[in-house]
Amino acid sequence: MVDLNKEKLKLDYPCSWVYKIVILQDDNAKKIVKDVLGGRTHTLKASKTSKKGKFASFNIDLIVHNDEDRTYLYEILGKHSQIKMVL
């Protein structure tokens, strides 16, 4: 078995990266993502809605330029008050 904790993710930058965010169903995903990413080029697509309809998930597809850029975007998405989870 491979111990993934010892392996570093190897990516060729720049590359396309997808973040999945979870927000409340009634929140405006386009506005939230624009607040975080500003004018950065991205694609936002609805993914799933929770069984009870309280939460919705969306995929954000964009180009990341290096490892620091990728992790920074993850962090700022996670810090937004209306984003409940980032994957």
Phi, psi and omega in degrees: 000141180271131176273103184291341178293337180268350182264136176263139179296127181249114180234148174263109182268152352290152179211163177283138180222142180242126172254141173251129177245151176240128180226170172293143184307322185278351180285153182270101184300319181299317180293317180300311182294321177296321177302320184278313187267347182062231182269009182295133182294130180202167173238132180245124180230134175296141181248283182221163173239142180297159183304321181271359176080012182279324185241154175225146176245150181223147174260132176248115180252125179206171178269128173253143189263337177194178183298321180296319178298314181299313182288326177298315179298319177301315182294314183289328174296317181292336181276346181292132186297334182267351178269118184275332182202146175234132176238000000 
